[in-house]
């Protein structure tokens, strides 16, 4: 799988083992039905960052940048309200 990290596309090799609760569902993300892409993508992203726990409290715009390689922008809703009141 390729992920863009720090402006460079890197290959991340993963296996198909996922951390799960005993006799239950995966600990982190889950999918609906038989879809595995969510778990595979999350595992590759966690490996690139060092661990699943390194992904906690991250910023969505950073993840979008890493997954797409495209520039991202953060819009805060409080700022939009201020702009709307200015008109």
mmCIF file as gemmi writes it, N, C-alpha and C atoms, coordinates in Angstrom:
data_model
loop_
_atom_site.group_PDB
_atom_site.id
_atom_site.type_symbol
_atom_site.label_atom_id
_atom_site.label_alt_id
_atom_site.label_comp_id
_atom_site.label_asym_id
_atom_site.label_entity_id
_atom_site.label_seq_id
_atom_site.pdbx_PDB_ins_code
_atom_site.Cartn_x
_atom_site.Cartn_y
_atom_site.Cartn_z
_atom_site.occupancy
_atom_site.B_iso_or_equiv
_atom_site.pdbx_formal_charge
_atom_site.auth_seq_id
_atom_site.auth_asym_id
_atom_site.pdbx_PDB_model_num
ATOM 1 N N . UNK Axp A 1 ? 0.843 -1.162 0 1 0 ? 1 A 1
ATOM 2 C CA . UNK Axp A 1 ? 0 0 0 1 0 ? 1 A 1
ATOM 3 C C . UNK Axp A 1 ? 0.896 1.235 0 1 0 ? 1 A 1
ATOM 4 N N . UNK Axp A 2 ? 0.511 2.277 -0.734 1 0 ? 2 A 1
ATOM 5 C CA . UNK Axp A 2 ? 1.279 3.514 -0.774 1 0 ? 2 A 1
ATOM 6 C C . UNK Axp A 2 ? 0.562 4.598 0.014 1 0 ? 2 A 1
ATOM 7 N N . UNK Axp A 3 ? 1.326 5.29 0.848 1 0 ? 3 A 1
ATOM 8 C CA . UNK Axp A 3 ? 0.808 6.412 1.627 1 0 ? 3 A 1
ATOM 9 C C . UNK Axp A 3 ? 1.8 7.561 1.488 1 0 ? 3 A 1
ATOM 10 N N . UNK Axp A 4 ? 1.289 8.769 1.354 1 0 ? 4 A 1
ATOM 11 C CA . UNK Axp A 4 ? 2.133 9.951 1.208 1 0 ? 4 A 1
ATOM 12 C C . UNK Axp A 4 ? 2.494 10.468 2.6 1 0 ? 4 A 1
ATOM 13 N N . UNK Axp A 5 ? 3.77 10.397 2.941 1 0 ? 5 A 1
ATOM 14 C CA . UNK Axp A 5 ? 4.229 10.865 4.243 1 0 ? 5 A 1
ATOM 15 C C . UNK Axp A 5 ? 5.31 11.904 4.034 1 0 ? 5 A 1
ATOM 16 N N . UNK Axp A 6 ? 5.104 13.094 4.585 1 0 ? 6 A 1
ATOM 17 C CA . UNK Axp A 6 ? 6.049 14.206 4.44 1 0 ? 6 A 1
ATOM 18 C C . UNK Axp A 6 ? 6.337 14.526 2.976 1 0 ? 6 A 1
ATOM 19 N N . UNK Axp A 7 ? 5.304 14.442 2.133 1 0 ? 7 A 1
ATOM 20 C CA . UNK Axp A 7 ? 5.444 14.783 0.734 1 0 ? 7 A 1
ATOM 21 C C . UNK Axp A 7 ? 6.027 13.696 -0.15 1 0 ? 7 A 1
ATOM 22 N N . UNK Axp A 8 ? 6.354 12.548 0.407 1 0 ? 8 A 1
ATOM 23 C CA . UNK Axp A 8 ? 6.934 11.43 -0.354 1 0 ? 8 A 1
ATOM 24 C C . UNK Axp A 8 ? 5.983 10.232 -0.283 1 0 ? 8 A 1
ATOM 25 N N . UNK Axp A 9 ? 5.75 9.6 -1.423 1 0 ? 9 A 1
ATOM 26 C CA . UNK Axp A 9 ? 4.944 8.383 -1.436 1 0 ? 9 A 1
ATOM 27 C C . UNK Axp A 9 ? 5.825 7.217 -0.999 1 0 ? 9 A 1
ATOM 28 N N . UNK Axp A 10 ? 5.39 6.508 0.04 1 0 ? 10 A 1
ATOM 29 C CA . UNK Axp A 10 ? 6.158 5.371 0.545 1 0 ? 10 A 1
ATOM 30 C C . UNK Axp A 10 ? 5.282 4.121 0.527 1 0 ? 10 A 1
ATOM 31 N N . UNK Axp A 11 ? 5.921 2.983 0.279 1 0 ? 11 A 1
ATOM 32 C CA . UNK Axp A 11 ? 5.226 1.702 0.345 1 0 ? 11 A 1
ATOM 33 C C . UNK Axp A 11 ? 5.232 1.212 1.783 1 0 ? 11 A 1
ATOM 34 N N . UNK Axp A 12 ? 4.085 0.737 2.233 1 0 ? 12 A 1
ATOM 35 C CA . UNK Axp A 12 ? 3.959 0.167 3.572 1 0 ? 12 A 1
ATOM 36 C C . UNK Axp A 12 ? 3.472 -1.261 3.395 1 0 ? 12 A 1
ATOM 37 N N . UNK Axp A 13 ? 4.248 -2.206 3.88 1 0 ? 13 A 1
ATOM 38 C CA . UNK Axp A 13 ? 3.883 -3.618 3.786 1 0 ? 13 A 1
ATOM 39 C C . UNK Axp A 13 ? 3.281 -4.058 5.117 1 0 ? 13 A 1
ATOM 40 N N . UNK Axp A 14 ? 2.125 -4.683 5.042 1 0 ? 14 A 1
ATOM 41 C CA . UNK Axp A 14 ? 1.44 -5.149 6.259 1 0 ? 14 A 1
ATOM 42 C C . UNK Axp A 14 ? 1.029 -6.603 6.086 1 0 ? 14 A 1
ATOM 43 N N . UNK Axp A 15 ? 0.655 -7.221 7.195 1 0 ? 15 A 1
ATOM 44 C CA . UNK Axp A 15 ? 0.1 -8.572 7.14 1 0 ? 15 A 1
ATOM 45 C C . UNK Axp A 15 ? -1.41 -8.476 7.364 1 0 ? 15 A 1
ATOM 46 N N . UNK Axp A 16 ? -2.072 -9.612 7.465 1 0 ? 16 A 1
ATOM 47 C CA . UNK Axp A 16 ? -3.524 -9.603 7.623 1 0 ? 16 A 1
ATOM 48 C C . UNK Axp A 16 ? -3.967 -9.948 9.042 1 0 ? 16 A 1
ATOM 49 N N . UNK Axp A 17 ? -3.118 -9.692 10.026 1 0 ? 17 A 1
ATOM 50 C CA . UNK Axp A 17 ? -3.471 -9.924 11.422 1 0 ? 17 A 1
ATOM 51 C C . UNK Axp A 17 ? -3.892 -8.602 12.056 1 0 ? 17 A 1
ATOM 52 N N . UNK Axp A 18 ? -5.013 -8.612 12.755 1 0 ? 18 A 1
ATOM 53 C CA . UNK Axp A 18 ? -5.539 -7.395 13.357 1 0 ? 18 A 1
ATOM 54 C C . UNK Axp A 18 ? -5.722 -7.583 14.855 1 0 ? 18 A 1
ATOM 55 N N . UNK Axp A 19 ? -5.424 -6.545 15.65 1 0 ? 19 A 1
ATOM 56 C CA . UNK Axp A 19 ? -5.659 -6.657 17.092 1 0 ? 19 A 1
ATOM 57 C C . UNK Axp A 19 ? -7.162 -6.727 17.371 1 0 ? 19 A 1
ATOM 58 N N . UNK Axp A 20 ? -7.57 -7.751 18.114 1 0 ? 20 A 1
ATOM 59 C CA . UNK Axp A 20 ? -8.985 -7.967 18.407 1 0 ? 20 A 1
ATOM 60 C C . UNK Axp A 20 ? -9.183 -8.225 19.895 1 0 ? 20 A 1
ATOM 61 N N . UNK Axp A 21 ? -10.398 -7.947 20.343 1 0 ? 21 A 1
ATOM 62 C CA . UNK Axp A 21 ? -10.78 -8.353 21.684 1 0 ? 21 A 1
ATOM 63 C C . UNK Axp A 21 ? -10.875 -9.876 21.696 1 0 ? 21 A 1
ATOM 64 N N . UNK Axp A 22 ? -10.668 -10.526 22.847 1 0 ? 22 A 1
ATOM 65 C CA . UNK Axp A 22 ? -10.778 -11.99 22.884 1 0 ? 22 A 1
ATOM 66 C C . UNK Axp A 22 ? -12.149 -12.457 22.384 1 0 ? 22 A 1
ATOM 67 N N . UNK Axp A 23 ? -12.139 -13.277 21.369 1 0 ? 23 A 1
ATOM 68 C CA . UNK Axp A 23 ? -13.348 -13.864 20.78 1 0 ? 23 A 1
ATOM 69 C C . UNK Axp A 23 ? -14.359 -12.821 20.326 1 0 ? 23 A 1
ATOM 70 N N . UNK Axp A 24 ? -13.876 -11.671 19.854 1 0 ? 24 A 1
ATOM 71 C CA . UNK Axp A 24 ? -14.814 -10.61 19.478 1 0 ? 24 A 1
ATOM 72 C C . UNK Axp A 24 ? -14.31 -9.83 18.271 1 0 ? 24 A 1
ATOM 73 N N . UNK Axp A 25 ? -14.668 -8.576 18.218 1 0 ? 25 A 1
ATOM 74 C CA . UNK Axp A 25 ? -14.396 -7.7 17.082 1 0 ? 25 A 1
ATOM 75 C C . UNK Axp A 25 ? -13.036 -7.022 17.196 1 0 ? 25 A 1
ATOM 76 N N . UNK Axp A 26 ? -12.589 -6.397 16.116 1 0 ? 26 A 1
ATOM 77 C CA . UNK Axp A 26 ? -11.326 -5.651 16.171 1 0 ? 26 A 1
ATOM 78 C C . UNK Axp A 26 ? -11.366 -4.543 17.221 1 0 ? 26 A 1
ATOM 79 N N . UNK Axp A 27 ? -10.22 -4.257 17.803 1 0 ? 27 A 1
ATOM 80 C CA . UNK Axp A 27 ? -10.146 -3.253 18.869 1 0 ? 27 A 1
ATOM 81 C C . UNK Axp A 27 ? -10.315 -1.844 18.31 1 0 ? 27 A 1
ATOM 82 N N . UNK Axp A 28 ? -9.751 -1.551 17.161 1 0 ? 28 A 1
ATOM 83 C CA . UNK Axp A 28 ? -9.766 -0.189 16.652 1 0 ? 28 A 1
ATOM 84 C C . UNK Axp A 28 ? -10.894 -0.017 15.644 1 0 ? 28 A 1
ATOM 85 N N . UNK Axp A 29 ? -10.635 0.109 14.381 1 0 ? 29 A 1
ATOM 86 C CA . UNK Axp A 29 ? -11.724 0.304 13.423 1 0 ? 29 A 1
ATOM 87 C C . UNK Axp A 29 ? -12.425 -1.023 13.137 1 0 ? 29 A 1
ATOM 88 N N . UNK Axp A 30 ? -13.587 -0.913 12.557 1 0 ? 30 A 1
ATOM 89 C CA . UNK Axp A 30 ? -14.307 -2.111 12.139 1 0 ? 30 A 1
ATOM 90 C C . UNK Axp A 30 ? -15.002 -1.794 10.824 1 0 ? 30 A 1
ATOM 91 N N . UNK Axp A 31 ? -15.468 -2.814 10.166 1 0 ? 31 A 1
ATOM 92 C CA . UNK Axp A 31 ? -16.132 -2.622 8.886 1 0 ? 31 A 1
ATOM 93 C C . UNK Axp A 31 ? -17.537 -3.187 8.951 1 0 ? 31 A 1
ATOM 94 N N . UNK Axp A 32 ? -18.306 -2.863 7.955 1 0 ? 32 A 1
ATOM 95 C CA . UNK Axp A 32 ? -19.657 -3.396 7.841 1 0 ? 32 A 1
ATOM 96 C C . UNK Axp A 32 ? -19.614 -4.538 6.836 1 0 ? 32 A 1
ATOM 97 N N . UNK Axp A 33 ? -20.019 -5.696 7.258 1 0 ? 33 A 1
ATOM 98 C CA . UNK Axp A 33 ? -19.983 -6.843 6.357 1 0 ? 33 A 1
ATOM 99 C C . UNK Axp A 33 ? -18.589 -7.429 6.255 1 0 ? 33 A 1
ATOM 100 N N . UNK Axp A 34 ? -18.224 -7.849 5.057 1 0 ? 34 A 1
ATOM 101 C CA . UNK Axp A 34 ? -16.942 -8.516 4.833 1 0 ? 34 A 1
ATOM 102 C C . UNK Axp A 34 ? -15.854 -7.586 4.302 1 0 ? 34 A 1
ATOM 103 N N . UNK Axp A 35 ? -16.009 -6.294 4.461 1 0 ? 35 A 1
ATOM 104 C CA . UNK Axp A 35 ? -15.03 -5.338 3.942 1 0 ? 35 A 1
ATOM 105 C C . UNK Axp A 35 ? -13.771 -5.344 4.8 1 0 ? 35 A 1
ATOM 106 N N . UNK Axp A 36 ? -12.629 -5.461 4.164 1 0 ? 36 A 1
ATOM 107 C CA . UNK Axp A 36 ? -11.36 -5.443 4.888 1 0 ? 36 A 1
ATOM 108 C C . UNK Axp A 36 ? -10.55 -4.173 4.645 1 0 ? 36 A 1
ATOM 109 N N . UNK Axp A 37 ? -10.916 -3.377 3.65 1 0 ? 37 A 1
ATOM 110 C CA . UNK Axp A 37 ? -10.089 -2.239 3.282 1 0 ? 37 A 1
ATOM 111 C C . UNK Axp A 37 ? -9.919 -1.251 4.429 1 0 ? 37 A 1
ATOM 112 N N . UNK Axp A 38 ? -10.94 -1.087 5.269 1 0 ? 38 A 1
ATOM 113 C CA . UNK Axp A 38 ? -10.846 -0.15 6.391 1 0 ? 38 A 1
ATOM 114 C C . UNK Axp A 38 ? -9.764 -0.603 7.365 1 0 ? 38 A 1
ATOM 115 N N . UNK Axp A 39 ? -9.775 -1.875 7.721 1 0 ? 39 A 1
ATOM 116 C CA . UNK Axp A 39 ? -8.788 -2.403 8.653 1 0 ? 39 A 1
ATOM 117 C C . UNK Axp A 39 ? -7.387 -2.398 8.058 1 0 ? 39 A 1
ATOM 118 N N . UNK Axp A 40 ? -7.275 -2.722 6.763 1 0 ? 40 A 1
ATOM 119 C CA . UNK Axp A 40 ? -5.97 -2.738 6.101 1 0 ? 40 A 1
ATOM 120 C C . UNK Axp A 40 ? -5.376 -1.334 6.008 1 0 ? 40 A 1
ATOM 121 N N . UNK Axp A 41 ? -6.198 -0.366 5.637 1 0 ? 41 A 1
ATOM 122 C CA . UNK Axp A 41 ? -5.713 1.01 5.535 1 0 ? 41 A 1
ATOM 123 C C . UNK Axp A 41 ? -5.297 1.541 6.899 1 0 ? 41 A 1
ATOM 124 N N . UNK Axp A 42 ? -6.092 1.282 7.923 1 0 ? 42 A 1
ATOM 125 C CA . UNK Axp A 42 ? -5.749 1.746 9.269 1 0 ? 42 A 1
ATOM 126 C C . UNK Axp A 42 ? -4.461 1.09 9.764 1 0 ? 42 A 1
ATOM 127 N N . UNK Axp A 43 ? -4.297 -0.192 9.467 1 0 ? 43 A 1
ATOM 128 C CA . UNK Axp A 43 ? -3.084 -0.893 9.913 1 0 ? 43 A 1
ATOM 129 C C . UNK Axp A 43 ? -1.841 -0.313 9.232 1 0 ? 43 A 1
ATOM 130 N N . UNK Axp A 44 ? -1.924 -0.056 7.931 1 0 ? 44 A 1
ATOM 131 C CA . UNK Axp A 44 ? -0.794 0.54 7.215 1 0 ? 44 A 1
ATOM 132 C C . UNK Axp A 44 ? -0.486 1.925 7.756 1 0 ? 44 A 1
ATOM 133 N N . UNK Axp A 45 ? -1.505 2.715 8.028 1 0 ? 45 A 1
ATOM 134 C CA . UNK Axp A 45 ? -1.315 4.064 8.553 1 0 ? 45 A 1
ATOM 135 C C . UNK Axp A 45 ? -0.711 4.016 9.953 1 0 ? 45 A 1
ATOM 136 N N . UNK Axp A 46 ? -1.162 3.076 10.771 1 0 ? 46 A 1
ATOM 137 C CA . UNK Axp A 46 ? -0.607 2.91 12.12 1 0 ? 46 A 1
ATOM 138 C C . UNK Axp A 46 ? 0.852 2.466 12.051 1 0 ? 46 A 1
ATOM 139 N N . UNK Axp A 47 ? 1.169 1.569 11.141 1 0 ? 47 A 1
ATOM 140 C CA . UNK Axp A 47 ? 2.553 1.106 10.998 1 0 ? 47 A 1
ATOM 141 C C . UNK Axp A 47 ? 3.464 2.258 10.59 1 0 ? 47 A 1
ATOM 142 N N . UNK Axp A 48 ? 2.993 3.092 9.682 1 0 ? 48 A 1
ATOM 143 C CA . UNK Axp A 48 ? 3.776 4.234 9.226 1 0 ? 48 A 1
ATOM 144 C C . UNK Axp A 48 ? 4.06 5.215 10.362 1 0 ? 48 A 1
ATOM 145 N N . UNK Axp A 49 ? 3.126 5.318 11.306 1 0 ? 49 A 1
ATOM 146 C CA . UNK Axp A 49 ? 3.276 6.251 12.429 1 0 ? 49 A 1
ATOM 147 C C . UNK Axp A 49 ? 3.823 5.596 13.694 1 0 ? 49 A 1
ATOM 148 N N . UNK Axp A 50 ? 4.087 4.312 13.656 1 0 ? 50 A 1
ATOM 149 C CA . UNK Axp A 50 ? 4.71 3.641 14.797 1 0 ? 50 A 1
ATOM 150 C C . UNK Axp A 50 ? 3.796 2.747 15.605 1 0 ? 50 A 1
ATOM 151 N N . UNK Axp A 51 ? 2.511 3.075 15.68 1 0 ? 51 A 1
ATOM 152 C CA . UNK Axp A 51 ? 1.566 2.24 16.427 1 0 ? 51 A 1
ATOM 153 C C . UNK Axp A 51 ? 0.147 2.765 16.234 1 0 ? 51 A 1
ATOM 154 N N . UNK Axp A 52 ? -0.82 1.958 16.627 1 0 ? 52 A 1
ATOM 155 C CA . UNK Axp A 52 ? -2.208 2.409 16.592 1 0 ? 52 A 1
ATOM 156 C C . UNK Axp A 52 ? -2.405 3.574 17.55 1 0 ? 52 A 1
ATOM 157 N N . UNK Axp A 53 ? -1.757 3.528 18.692 1 0 ? 53 A 1
ATOM 158 C CA . UNK Axp A 53 ? -1.942 4.571 19.694 1 0 ? 53 A 1
ATOM 159 C C . UNK Axp A 53 ? -1.352 5.904 19.253 1 0 ? 53 A 1
ATOM 160 N N . UNK Axp A 54 ? -0.411 5.886 18.319 1 0 ? 54 A 1
ATOM 161 C CA . UNK Axp A 54 ? 0.148 7.131 17.796 1 0 ? 54 A 1
ATOM 162 C C . UNK Axp A 54 ? -0.879 7.885 16.951 1 0 ? 54 A 1
ATOM 163 N N . UNK Axp A 55 ? -1.945 7.211 16.527 1 0 ? 55 A 1
ATOM 164 C CA . UNK Axp A 55 ? -2.978 7.846 15.707 1 0 ? 55 A 1
ATOM 165 C C . UNK Axp A 55 ? -4.012 8.579 16.546 1 0 ? 55 A 1
ATOM 166 N N . UNK Axp A 56 ? -4.021 8.355 17.822 1 0 ? 56 A 1
ATOM 167 C CA . UNK Axp A 56 ? -5.018 8.987 18.684 1 0 ? 56 A 1
ATOM 168 C C . UNK Axp A 56 ? -4.807 10.491 18.738 1 0 ? 56 A 1
ATOM 169 N N . UNK Axp A 57 ? -5.9 11.209 18.782 1 0 ? 57 A 1
ATOM 170 C CA . UNK Axp A 57 ? -5.898 12.671 18.899 1 0 ? 57 A 1
ATOM 171 C C . UNK Axp A 57 ? -5.164 13.356 17.756 1 0 ? 57 A 1
ATOM 172 N N . UNK Axp A 58 ? -5.197 12.767 16.594 1 0 ? 58 A 1
ATOM 173 C CA . UNK Axp A 58 ? -4.591 13.399 15.428 1 0 ? 58 A 1
ATOM 174 C C . UNK Axp A 58 ? -5.546 14.388 14.794 1 0 ? 58 A 1
ATOM 175 N N . UNK Axp A 59 ? -5.061 15.116 13.838 1 0 ? 59 A 1
ATOM 176 C CA . UNK Axp A 59 ? -5.887 16.079 13.122 1 0 ? 59 A 1
ATOM 177 C C . UNK Axp A 59 ? -6.32 15.482 11.791 1 0 ? 59 A 1
ATOM 178 N N . UNK Axp A 60 ? -7.608 15.575 11.465 1 0 ? 60 A 1
ATOM 179 C CA . UNK Axp A 60 ? -8.096 14.984 10.211 1 0 ? 60 A 1
ATOM 180 C C . UNK Axp A 60 ? -7.377 15.51 8.974 1 0 ? 60 A 1
ATOM 181 N N . UNK Axp A 61 ? -7.013 16.804 8.954 1 0 ? 61 A 1
ATOM 182 C CA . UNK Axp A 61 ? -6.364 17.336 7.753 1 0 ? 61 A 1
ATOM 183 C C . UNK Axp A 61 ? -5.002 16.693 7.522 1 0 ? 61 A 1
ATOM 184 N N . UNK Axp A 62 ? -4.338 16.254 8.584 1 0 ? 62 A 1
ATOM 185 C CA . UNK Axp A 62 ? -3.06 15.559 8.421 1 0 ? 62 A 1
ATOM 186 C C . UNK Axp A 62 ? -3.273 14.181 7.8 1 0 ? 62 A 1
ATOM 187 N N . UNK Axp A 63 ? -4.32 13.495 8.227 1 0 ? 63 A 1
ATOM 188 C CA . UNK Axp A 63 ? -4.628 12.177 7.658 1 0 ? 63 A 1
ATOM 189 C C . UNK Axp A 63 ? -5.017 12.305 6.19 1 0 ? 63 A 1
ATOM 190 N N . UNK Axp A 64 ? -5.837 13.299 5.85 1 0 ? 64 A 1
ATOM 191 C CA . UNK Axp A 64 ? -6.227 13.495 4.45 1 0 ? 64 A 1
ATOM 192 C C . UNK Axp A 64 ? -5.01 13.792 3.573 1 0 ? 64 A 1
ATOM 193 N N . UNK Axp A 65 ? -4.085 14.583 4.09 1 0 ? 65 A 1
ATOM 194 C CA . UNK Axp A 65 ? -2.862 14.881 3.346 1 0 ? 65 A 1
ATOM 195 C C . UNK Axp A 65 ? -2.058 13.611 3.112 1 0 ? 65 A 1
ATOM 196 N N . UNK Axp A 66 ? -1.908 12.784 4.153 1 0 ? 66 A 1
ATOM 197 C CA . UNK Axp A 66 ? -1.147 11.543 4.031 1 0 ? 66 A 1
ATOM 198 C C . UNK Axp A 66 ? -1.817 10.548 3.082 1 0 ? 66 A 1
ATOM 199 N N . UNK Axp A 67 ? -3.125 10.492 3.088 1 0 ? 67 A 1
ATOM 200 C CA . UNK Axp A 67 ? -3.828 9.502 2.28 1 0 ? 67 A 1
ATOM 201 C C . UNK Axp A 67 ? -3.998 9.918 0.824 1 0 ? 67 A 1
ATOM 202 N N . UNK Axp A 68 ? -4.031 11.214 0.56 1 0 ? 68 A 1
ATOM 203 C CA . UNK Axp A 68 ? -4.261 11.676 -0.804 1 0 ? 68 A 1
ATOM 204 C C . UNK Axp A 68 ? -3.038 12.312 -1.447 1 0 ? 68 A 1
ATOM 205 N N . UNK Axp A 69 ? -2.128 12.852 -0.641 1 0 ? 69 A 1
ATOM 206 C CA . UNK Axp A 69 ? -0.983 13.572 -1.166 1 0 ? 69 A 1
ATOM 207 C C . UNK Axp A 69 ? -1.332 14.975 -1.626 1 0 ? 69 A 1
ATOM 208 N N . UNK Axp A 70 ? -2.563 15.408 -1.391 1 0 ? 70 A 1
ATOM 209 C CA . UNK Axp A 70 ? -3.029 16.727 -1.818 1 0 ? 70 A 1
ATOM 210 C C . UNK Axp A 70 ? -3.041 17.7 -0.649 1 0 ? 70 A 1
ATOM 211 N N . UNK Axp A 71 ? -2.854 18.98 -0.922 1 0 ? 71 A 1
ATOM 212 C CA . UNK Axp A 71 ? -2.928 19.975 0.152 1 0 ? 71 A 1
ATOM 213 C C . UNK Axp A 71 ? -4.312 19.972 0.794 1 0 ? 71 A 1
ATOM 214 N N . UNK Axp A 72 ? -4.363 20.261 2.071 1 0 ? 72 A 1
ATOM 215 C CA . UNK Axp A 72 ? -5.623 20.293 2.792 1 0 ? 72 A 1
ATOM 216 C C . UNK Axp A 72 ? -5.77 21.63 3.496 1 0 ? 72 A 1
ATOM 217 N N . UNK Axp A 73 ? -6.969 21.904 3.929 1 0 ? 73 A 1
ATOM 218 C CA . UNK Axp A 73 ? -7.261 23.145 4.626 1 0 ? 73 A 1
ATOM 219 C C . UNK Axp A 73 ? -8.205 22.839 5.776 1 0 ? 73 A 1
ATOM 220 N N . UNK Axp A 74 ? -8.007 23.494 6.886 1 0 ? 74 A 1
ATOM 221 C CA . UNK Axp A 74 ? -8.885 23.344 8.035 1 0 ? 74 A 1
ATOM 222 C C . UNK Axp A 74 ? -9.772 24.57 8.133 1 0 ? 74 A 1
ATOM 223 N N . UNK Axp A 75 ? -11.069 24.351 8.242 1 0 ? 75 A 1
ATOM 224 C CA . UNK Axp A 75 ? -12.021 25.442 8.405 1 0 ? 75 A 1
ATOM 225 C C . UNK Axp A 75 ? -12.691 25.259 9.756 1 0 ? 75 A 1
ATOM 226 N N . UNK Axp A 76 ? -12.575 26.248 10.594 1 0 ? 76 A 1
ATOM 227 C CA . UNK Axp A 76 ? -13.201 26.198 11.911 1 0 ? 76 A 1
ATOM 228 C C . UNK Axp A 76 ? -14.569 26.855 11.832 1 0 ? 76 A 1
ATOM 229 N N . UNK Axp A 77 ? -15.577 26.184 12.356 1 0 ? 77 A 1
ATOM 230 C CA . UNK Axp A 77 ? -16.939 26.681 12.266 1 0 ? 77 A 1
ATOM 231 C C . UNK Axp A 77 ? -17.118 27.998 13.01 1 0 ? 77 A 1
ATOM 232 N N . UNK Axp A 78 ? -16.376 28.233 14.079 1 0 ? 78 A 1
ATOM 233 C CA . UNK Axp A 78 ? -16.463 29.493 14.795 1 0 ? 78 A 1
ATOM 234 C C . UNK Axp A 78 ? -16.053 30.641 13.877 1 0 ? 78 A 1
ATOM 235 N N . UNK Axp A 79 ? -15.052 30.435 13.033 1 0 ? 79 A 1
ATOM 236 C CA . UNK Axp A 79 ? -14.617 31.456 12.086 1 0 ? 79 A 1
ATOM 237 C C . UNK Axp A 79 ? -15.692 31.741 11.044 1 0 ? 79 A 1
ATOM 238 N N . UNK Axp A 80 ? -16.407 30.718 10.622 1 0 ? 80 A 1
ATOM 239 C CA . UNK Axp A 80 ? -17.471 30.898 9.637 1 0 ? 80 A 1
ATOM 240 C C . UNK Axp A 80 ? -18.591 31.745 10.227 1 0 ? 80 A 1
ATOM 241 N N . UNK Axp A 81 ? -18.934 31.487 11.493 1 0 ? 81 A 1
ATOM 242 C CA . UNK Axp A 81 ? -19.98 32.272 12.145 1 0 ? 81 A 1
ATOM 243 C C . UNK Axp A 81 ? -19.584 33.738 12.211 1 0 ? 81 A 1
ATOM 244 N N . UNK Axp A 82 ? -18.324 34.016 12.509 1 0 ? 82 A 1
ATOM 245 C CA . UNK Axp A 82 ? -17.851 35.398 12.569 1 0 ? 82 A 1
ATOM 246 C C . UNK Axp A 82 ? -17.951 36.055 11.188 1 0 ? 82 A 1
ATOM 247 N N . UNK Axp A 83 ? -17.596 35.32 10.143 1 0 ? 83 A 1
ATOM 248 C CA . UNK Axp A 83 ? -17.703 35.851 8.79 1 0 ? 83 A 1
ATOM 249 C C . UNK Axp A 83 ? -19.143 36.101 8.4 1 0 ? 83 A 1
ATOM 250 N N . UNK Axp A 84 ? -20.033 35.209 8.778 1 0 ? 84 A 1
ATOM 251 C CA . UNK Axp A 84 ? -21.439 35.342 8.422 1 0 ? 84 A 1
ATOM 252 C C . UNK Axp A 84 ? -22.039 36.567 9.115 1 0 ? 84 A 1
ATOM 253 N N . UNK Axp A 85 ? -21.621 36.841 10.343 1 0 ? 85 A 1
ATOM 254 C CA . UNK Axp A 85 ? -22.142 37.993 11.069 1 0 ? 85 A 1
ATOM 255 C C . UNK Axp A 85 ? -21.581 39.299 10.526 1 0 ? 85 A 1
ATOM 256 N N . UNK Axp A 86 ? -20.478 39.251 9.808 1 0 ? 86 A 1
ATOM 257 C CA . UNK Axp A 86 ? -19.88 40.465 9.259 1 0 ? 86 A 1
ATOM 258 C C . UNK Axp A 86 ? -20.686 41.016 8.081 1 0 ? 86 A 1
ATOM 259 N N . UNK Axp A 87 ? -21.523 40.162 7.448 1 0 ? 87 A 1
ATOM 260 C CA . UNK Axp A 87 ? -22.274 40.625 6.279 1 0 ? 87 A 1
ATOM 261 C C . UNK Axp A 87 ? -23.609 41.124 6.664 1 0 ? 87 A 1
